[in-house]
Amino acid sequence: MPFIPLTPAERQQMLERIGVTSTDALFEVIPAGLRYPPLDLPAGESELETGRALRGLAARNRPATELACFLGGGVYHHFIPAAVGALASRGEFLTAYTPYQPEVSQGTLQAVFEFQSLVCDLFAMDVANASMYDGATALAEAVLMAQRITRRSRVVLSGGVHPDYRAVTATYLDEAERAEFVVGAVEVRDGALREADVAALVDERAACVVVQQPSFFGTLADWTALRAACDRTGALLVMVVNPLTLGLLKPPGAWGADIAVGEGQPLGVPMSFGGPYVGLMATRQQYVRQLPGRIAGIAHDVEGRRGFVLTLRPREQDIRREKATSNICTNEALVALQVTIYLSLMGPDGLRQAAESCYQLAHYAAAQIAALPGYTVLTPEPFFHEFVVRGPRPPEEINARLLEAGILGGLPLRRLVPALADCALYCCTEMNTRAEIDALVARLRAL
């Protein structure tokens, strides 16, 4: 039976409060012909028939495990130890929500605390929250956080920041017209991608400057001069990172980042058609009270026994709305647990081995493709595990031919970067073998 929480009297009281006499009057602004449009739906099916139809749809999918996958662009095909799924699916952990009652949720809170600790170690930062929805929303929240801290509105972004991350951030800021958005240019010059010097765009009006390491195009950069520009102007340095690369590369804290964010999907989370994922976010101790989301901490009772609690919850459900820093209502607890288990299993050595494999395989693939007639690798060295390729045919056509051979090609850049409409972003991870790369190169040569 339906659950309707309002009594007729309460509903009438609400209508009177907003100045209308009936529910129909409330919707008079909507043309009558649009209020209840006819729905051309097929007749209902039985459970047996529905199951058969859904299995038929599922059978049309081709899992990445059945293909040689060279697709990246923010979501990556990595090896996930079997223990990650086995442990994360235990009933004790099987919740996607942060617990409100710590006295009956010590295990979940401890898992969140361990997650935060691992993120701090990985990023070389002082404090991390219990996670955000994904990497893109983590960046948007980081920009809002920088605006609160500096009381400035101008936001400078490197052209190498993921286009989707930039779009989400712009959406967050657009409603209240809270920012002047400045994005560094990206162009192809002398046969390679070149990004504008983002340090030159930073001035005393900037709340923050956002860079990505590696960039969306796979490139690696030295941010020492940018840190100096931030010190000179008072802008905060926000870094977007692929956390798996930190097994090999310098972490955000070592670059002097004020806020670091990233997508946790490469750390033991399956691609899953685009989610759910988990946003990583860390900052310096001095900014902890402006950190959005939740933080799990340790407390002790009157007898000195350790316990885990939620602390510093700066969201509107917990404190006065005008004091809230974020409307993200929870953390991705179950996905954060997968990240925690993955990092615990891999350890520093395992993470480094995975990162080194990605790096070496990508450079091998890029060298082989660059040697093909008609193909150009536009991503300059050094790069990590992604690189931009311009081919003799449209990338969509190339991918269709590759798929016939069981190869999932690079990400066409037409939608994300119109200036590179004739290019694709290729990616190699530890899941690729040299034999797969050789097969890709042979197929590209034959097109």
C-alpha positions as CSV (number, residue, x, y, z in Angstrom):
1,M,0.0,0.0,0.0
2,P,1.2,3.5,-0.7
3,F,2.7,5.6,2.1
4,I,1.3,9.2,2.1
5,P,2.8,11.1,5.0
6,L,0.4,14.1,4.8
7,T,-3.2,14.2,6.0
8,P,-5.7,16.1,3.9
9,A,-5.8,18.9,6.6
10,E,-2.0,19.2,6.5
11,R,-2.1,19.4,2.7
12,Q,-4.7,22.1,2.7
13,Q,-2.7,24.1,5.3
14,M,0.3,24.0,3.0
15,L,-1.7,25.1,0.0
16,E,-3.1,28.0,1.9
17,R,0.3,29.0,3.1
18,I,1.6,29.4,-0.4
19,G,-1.6,31.2,-1.6
20,V,-3.5,28.6,-3.7
21,T,-6.8,26.9,-3.0
22,S,-6.2,23.4,-4.4
23,T,-3.6,21.1,-5.9
24,D,-5.0,21.7,-9.4
25,A,-4.5,25.4,-8.9
26,L,-0.9,24.8,-8.0
27,F,-0.3,23.3,-11.4
28,E,-2.3,25.8,-13.5
29,V,1.0,27.3,-14.9
30,I,1.5,24.0,-16.8
31,P,-0.7,23.8,-20.0
32,A,-3.5,21.3,-19.5
33,G,-2.4,19.2,-22.5
34,L,1.0,18.6,-20.9
35,R,-0.1,17.6,-17.4
36,Y,-1.1,14.0,-18.0
37,P,0.4,13.0,-21.4
38,P,-0.6,9.6,-22.7
39,L,2.1,7.0,-22.3
40,D,2.5,4.5,-25.1
41,L,3.7,1.6,-23.0
42,P,3.6,-2.1,-23.9
43,A,1.5,-4.5,-22.0
44,G,3.0,-5.8,-18.7
45,E,5.1,-8.9,-18.8
46,S,5.5,-11.8,-16.4
47,E,8.6,-12.2,-14.2
48,L,9.8,-15.0,-16.6
49,E,9.3,-12.8,-19.6
50,T,11.0,-9.8,-18.0
51,G,14.0,-11.9,-16.9
52,R,14.4,-13.3,-20.4
53,A,14.3,-9.8,-22.0
54,L,16.8,-8.4,-19.5
55,R,19.2,-11.3,-20.1
56,G,18.9,-10.7,-23.8
57,L,19.9,-7.0,-23.3
58,A,22.8,-8.0,-21.0
59,A,24.1,-10.5,-23.6
60,R,24.6,-7.6,-26.1
61,N,27.3,-6.2,-23.8
62,R,30.9,-7.0,-24.5
63,P,32.9,-7.0,-21.2
64,A,36.3,-5.4,-21.2
65,T,37.8,-8.7,-20.1
66,E,36.8,-10.2,-23.5
67,L,38.5,-7.4,-25.5
68,A,41.9,-5.8,-25.7
69,C,40.9,-2.5,-24.1
70,F,42.8,0.7,-24.9
71,L,40.1,3.0,-23.6
72,G,40.7,5.5,-20.8
73,G,39.8,9.1,-20.4
74,G,39.1,9.0,-16.7
75,V,37.9,5.5,-16.2
76,Y,40.4,2.7,-16.4
77,H,40.6,-1.1,-16.8
78,H,42.8,-2.3,-14.0
79,F,43.4,-5.6,-12.2
80,I,41.3,-6.0,-9.1
81,P,42.4,-8.7,-6.6
82,A,39.6,-11.2,-5.9
83,A,39.8,-10.4,-2.2
84,V,38.5,-6.9,-2.8
85,G,35.0,-8.1,-3.9
86,A,35.0,-10.9,-1.4
87,L,35.6,-8.7,1.6
88,A,33.6,-5.7,0.5
89,S,30.5,-7.8,-0.1
90,R,30.4,-9.2,3.5
91,G,27.2,-8.4,5.3
92,E,29.1,-6.5,8.0
93,F,30.2,-3.9,5.4
94,L,27.3,-4.0,2.9
95,T,26.1,-0.4,3.2
96,A,26.6,2.5,0.9
97,Y,25.8,5.1,3.6
98,T,27.7,6.7,6.4
99,P,26.3,5.5,9.8
100,Y,24.5,8.0,12.0
101,Q,24.8,5.9,15.2
102,P,28.4,5.3,16.0
103,E,27.7,3.1,18.9
104,V,26.3,0.4,16.6
105,S,28.6,1.1,13.6
106,Q,32.1,0.9,14.8
107,G,33.3,-1.4,12.1
108,T,32.1,0.8,9.3
109,L,33.5,4.0,10.9
110,Q,36.8,2.3,11.4
111,A,36.9,1.3,7.7
112,V,36.2,5.0,6.8
113,F,38.9,6.1,9.2
114,E,41.4,3.7,7.6
115,F,40.4,5.0,4.2
116,Q,41.1,8.6,5.2
117,S,44.4,7.6,6.6
118,L,45.4,5.8,3.4
119,V,44.4,8.8,1.2
120,C,46.5,11.1,3.4
121,D,49.5,8.8,3.0
122,L,49.0,8.5,-0.7
123,F,48.5,12.2,-1.3
124,A,51.1,13.3,1.3
125,M,48.5,15.6,2.8
126,D,47.4,16.3,6.4
127,V,43.8,15.4,6.4
128,A,41.2,13.7,4.1
129,N,37.5,13.4,4.2
130,A,35.4,10.3,4.1
131,S,35.0,10.7,0.3
132,M,32.9,12.6,-2.2
133,Y,30.6,11.3,-4.9
134,D,33.3,11.1,-7.6
135,G,36.4,12.9,-8.9
136,A,34.5,15.6,-10.7
137,T,32.3,16.6,-7.7
138,A,35.4,16.5,-5.5
139,L,37.0,19.1,-7.8
140,A,33.9,21.3,-7.8
141,E,33.8,21.2,-4.0
142,A,37.6,22.0,-3.9
143,V,37.0,25.1,-5.9
144,L,34.1,26.2,-3.7
145,M,36.4,25.5,-0.7
146,A,39.2,27.7,-2.2
147,Q,36.7,30.5,-2.7
148,R,35.6,30.4,0.9
149,I,39.2,30.4,2.2
150,T,40.5,33.2,0.0
151,R,37.2,35.2,-0.3
152,R,37.9,35.5,-4.0
153,S,35.9,34.3,-7.0
154,R,38.3,34.0,-10.0
155,V,39.1,30.3,-10.9
156,V,42.0,29.4,-13.2
157,L,42.1,26.0,-14.7
158,S,44.8,24.4,-16.8
159,G,43.7,23.2,-20.3
160,G,44.9,19.8,-19.2
161,V,42.1,19.4,-16.7
162,H,39.5,16.8,-17.8
163,P,36.8,18.5,-19.8
164,D,34.0,16.7,-17.9
165,Y,35.6,17.8,-14.6
166,R,35.6,21.4,-15.9
167,A,32.0,21.1,-17.0
168,V,30.9,19.8,-13.6
169,T,32.8,22.6,-11.8
170,A,31.3,25.2,-14.1
171,T,27.8,23.8,-13.3
172,Y,28.4,24.1,-9.6
173,L,29.5,27.7,-9.9
174,D,27.0,28.9,-12.5
175,E,23.8,29.1,-10.5
176,A,25.1,31.8,-8.1
177,E,27.5,33.3,-10.7
178,R,30.2,32.7,-8.2
179,A,33.2,32.7,-10.4
180,E,35.1,34.1,-13.3
181,F,36.3,31.0,-15.1
182,V,39.6,31.1,-16.9
183,V,40.8,28.1,-18.8
184,G,44.3,27.8,-20.3
185,A,44.5,27.2,-24.0
186,V,45.6,23.9,-25.6
187,E,46.8,23.7,-29.2
188,V,48.8,21.5,-31.5
189,R,52.1,23.2,-32.3
190,D,55.2,21.8,-34.0
191,G,53.5,18.4,-34.2
192,A,52.7,18.1,-30.4
193,L,50.1,19.2,-27.9
194,R,51.0,22.4,-26.1
195,E,49.3,23.8,-23.0
196,A,49.4,27.5,-22.1
197,D,51.6,28.4,-19.2
198,V,48.9,28.4,-16.4
199,A,51.2,30.3,-14.0
200,A,51.0,33.3,-16.3
201,L,47.2,33.4,-15.7
202,V,47.4,33.5,-11.9
203,D,47.1,36.9,-10.3
204,E,45.9,38.5,-7.0
205,R,42.2,38.0,-8.0
206,A,42.5,34.2,-8.3
207,A,41.0,32.1,-5.6
208,C,42.8,29.0,-6.9
209,V,44.5,27.5,-9.9
210,V,43.6,23.9,-10.8
211,V,46.0,21.6,-12.6
212,Q,45.9,17.9,-13.3
213,Q,48.8,15.4,-13.0
214,P,48.9,13.5,-15.3
215,S,46.8,15.8,-17.5
216,F,43.8,14.6,-19.4
217,F,46.1,14.1,-22.4
218,G,48.5,12.0,-20.3
219,T,51.3,14.6,-19.9
220,L,53.4,15.1,-16.8
221,A,54.6,18.6,-15.8
222,D,56.8,20.3,-13.3
223,W,54.6,22.6,-11.1
224,T,57.4,24.2,-9.1
225,A,57.0,27.6,-10.9
226,L,53.2,27.4,-10.4
227,R,53.6,26.9,-6.6
228,A,55.8,30.0,-6.6
229,A,53.1,32.0,-8.5
230,C,50.5,30.9,-5.9
231,D,52.8,32.0,-3.0
232,R,53.2,35.3,-4.7
233,T,49.5,36.0,-5.4
234,G,47.8,34.2,-2.5
235,A,45.9,31.8,-4.7
236,L,45.5,28.2,-3.6
237,L,46.9,25.3,-5.6
238,V,44.4,22.6,-6.3
239,M,45.7,19.4,-7.9
240,V,43.7,16.7,-9.6
241,V,45.5,13.4,-9.6
242,N,45.1,9.8,-10.8
243,P,45.8,8.0,-7.5
244,L,47.3,4.9,-9.0
245,T,50.1,7.1,-10.5
246,L,51.2,8.0,-7.0
247,G,52.9,4.6,-6.7
248,L,55.5,6.1,-9.1
249,L,55.0,9.9,-9.2
250,K,55.5,12.8,-6.8
251,P,52.4,13.2,-4.6
252,P,50.4,16.5,-4.4
253,G,51.7,17.3,-1.0
254,A,55.3,17.2,-2.3
255,W,54.3,19.7,-5.0
256,G,52.9,22.0,-2.2
257,A,49.2,21.5,-3.1
258,D,46.7,23.2,-0.8
259,I,43.9,20.9,-1.9
260,A,44.2,17.5,-3.7
261,V,41.4,15.6,-5.3
262,G,41.1,12.5,-7.5
263,E,38.9,9.7,-8.7
264,G,39.4,6.5,-6.7
265,Q,38.1,4.2,-9.4
266,P,41.6,3.0,-10.5
267,L,42.1,1.7,-7.0
268,G,40.1,-1.6,-7.0
269,V,36.8,-0.3,-8.3
270,P,35.4,-1.9,-11.5
271,M,34.4,0.4,-14.5
272,S,30.7,-0.6,-13.9
273,F,29.4,1.4,-16.9
274,G,30.4,4.7,-15.3
275,G,29.8,4.3,-11.5
276,P,29.3,4.4,-8.7
277,Y,32.8,5.7,-8.0
278,V,34.4,7.6,-5.1
279,G,35.9,11.0,-5.0
280,L,39.2,11.4,-3.0
281,M,39.8,14.8,-1.3
282,A,42.5,15.9,1.1
283,T,43.9,19.2,2.3
284,R,46.2,20.9,4.7
285,Q,45.4,20.9,8.4
286,Q,44.8,24.6,8.5
287,Y,41.9,24.3,6.1
288,V,40.2,21.3,7.8
289,R,37.1,23.3,8.9
290,Q,36.4,24.2,5.3
291,L,36.7,20.6,4.1
292,P,33.3,19.5,2.8
293,G,31.6,16.1,3.4
294,R,32.4,14.1,6.6
295,I,35.4,13.1,8.6
296,A,35.6,10.0,10.8
297,G,37.8,10.4,13.8
298,I,38.9,8.7,17.0
299,A,37.6,9.5,20.4
300,H,37.9,7.9,23.9
301,D,35.3,7.3,26.5
302,V,35.6,8.1,30.2
303,E,37.3,4.8,30.7
304,G,39.9,5.5,28.0
305,R,38.5,3.0,25.5
306,R,39.0,3.9,21.8
307,G,36.0,4.5,19.7
308,F,35.3,5.9,16.2
309,V,32.9,8.8,15.6
310,L,31.9,11.2,12.9
311,T,33.3,14.7,13.5
312,L,33.3,18.0,11.6
313,R,30.2,17.4,9.6
314,P,29.9,20.7,7.7
315,R,26.7,19.9,5.8
316,E,23.3,21.6,6.0
317,Q,21.6,18.6,7.7
318,D,23.9,18.8,10.7
319,I,24.5,22.5,11.3
320,R,22.8,25.8,10.4
321,R,22.3,26.0,6.7
322,E,24.2,29.3,6.3
323,K,27.2,27.7,7.9
324,A,27.2,24.6,5.7
325,T,30.1,24.1,3.3
326,S,28.6,21.4,1.1
327,N,25.3,19.8,0.2
328,I,26.8,16.4,-0.5
329,C,24.9,14.4,2.0
330,T,27.0,11.2,2.4
331,N,30.2,9.5,1.4
332,E,30.6,6.6,-1.0
333,A,31.2,4.3,2.0
334,L,31.1,0.9,0.1
335,V,33.2,2.1,-2.8
336,A,35.7,3.7,-0.3
337,L,35.9,0.3,1.4
338,Q,36.9,-1.3,-1.9
339,V,39.7,1.3,-2.3
340,T,40.8,0.7,1.3
341,I,41.0,-3.1,0.8
342,Y,42.8,-2.6,-2.6
343,L,45.5,-0.3,-1.1
344,S,46.0,-2.6,1.9
345,L,46.5,-5.6,-0.4
346,M,48.7,-3.9,-2.9
347,G,50.9,-1.9,-0.5
348,P,53.5,0.5,-1.8
349,D,55.4,-2.1,-3.8
350,G,52.3,-3.4,-5.5
351,L,51.1,0.0,-6.4
352,R,54.5,0.9,-7.8
353,Q,54.6,-2.2,-9.9
354,A,51.2,-1.5,-11.4
355,A,52.1,2.1,-12.1
356,E,55.4,1.1,-13.8
357,S,53.6,-1.4,-16.0
358,C,51.2,1.2,-17.1
359,Y,54.0,3.6,-17.9
360,Q,56.2,1.1,-19.8
361,L,53.4,-0.4,-21.8
362,A,52.1,3.0,-22.8
363,H,55.5,4.2,-24.1
364,Y,55.9,0.9,-26.0
365,A,52.5,1.3,-27.6
366,A,53.1,5.0,-28.4
367,A,56.4,4.3,-30.1
368,Q,55.0,1.5,-32.2
369,I,52.0,3.6,-33.3
370,A,54.1,6.7,-34.0
371,A,56.2,4.6,-36.4
372,L,53.1,3.8,-38.6
373,P,52.6,5.8,-41.8
374,G,49.8,8.3,-41.4
375,Y,49.8,8.2,-37.5
376,T,51.1,10.9,-35.2
377,V,51.4,10.8,-31.4
378,L,50.7,14.3,-30.2
379,T,51.2,13.9,-26.5
380,P,54.8,15.0,-25.8
381,E,57.0,13.1,-23.3
382,P,57.0,12.6,-20.4
383,F,53.5,11.1,-20.2
384,F,52.1,8.4,-18.0
385,H,49.7,5.8,-19.5
386,E,47.6,7.9,-22.0
387,F,48.5,9.6,-25.2
388,V,46.7,11.4,-28.1
389,V,46.9,9.8,-31.6
390,R,46.0,11.5,-34.9
391,G,45.3,8.9,-37.6
392,P,44.6,8.9,-41.3
393,R,40.9,8.3,-40.8
394,P,38.2,9.5,-38.3
395,P,38.7,7.8,-34.9
396,E,35.2,6.5,-34.9
397,E,35.8,4.7,-38.2
398,I,39.1,3.3,-36.9
399,N,37.4,2.1,-33.7
400,A,34.7,0.3,-35.7
401,R,37.3,-1.6,-37.6
402,L,39.3,-2.4,-34.4
403,L,36.2,-3.7,-32.7
404,E,35.8,-6.3,-35.5
405,A,39.1,-7.7,-34.3
406,G,38.2,-7.7,-30.7
407,I,40.0,-4.5,-29.9
408,L,38.5,-1.6,-28.0
409,G,40.2,1.5,-29.4
410,G,41.0,4.9,-28.0
411,L,38.5,7.5,-26.8
412,P,37.4,9.8,-29.7
413,L,38.0,13.4,-28.7
414,R,35.4,15.0,-30.9
415,R,32.9,15.7,-28.1
416,L,35.3,16.5,-25.3
417,V,37.9,18.5,-27.2
418,P,36.5,19.8,-30.5
419,A,39.9,21.1,-31.6
420,L,41.1,17.5,-31.6
421,A,38.1,16.1,-33.4
422,D,40.3,14.0,-35.6
423,C,42.2,12.4,-32.7
424,A,41.7,9.7,-30.1
425,L,43.1,9.2,-26.6
426,Y,44.7,5.8,-26.2
427,C,45.4,4.2,-22.8
428,C,47.5,1.3,-21.6
429,T,47.3,-0.3,-18.2
430,E,48.8,-3.4,-16.6
431,M,45.9,-5.4,-18.1
432,N,47.3,-5.0,-21.6
433,T,50.0,-7.3,-22.9
434,R,52.6,-6.7,-25.5
435,A,50.8,-9.2,-27.7
436,E,47.7,-7.1,-27.5
437,I,49.6,-3.9,-28.3
438,D,51.3,-5.7,-31.3
439,A,47.8,-6.8,-32.5
440,L,46.5,-3.2,-32.2
441,V,49.5,-1.8,-34.2
442,A,49.1,-4.5,-36.9
443,R,45.4,-3.7,-37.2
444,L,46.1,0.0,-37.4
445,R,48.7,-0.6,-40.1
446,A,46.2,-2.6,-42.1
447,L,43.5,0.0,-42.1
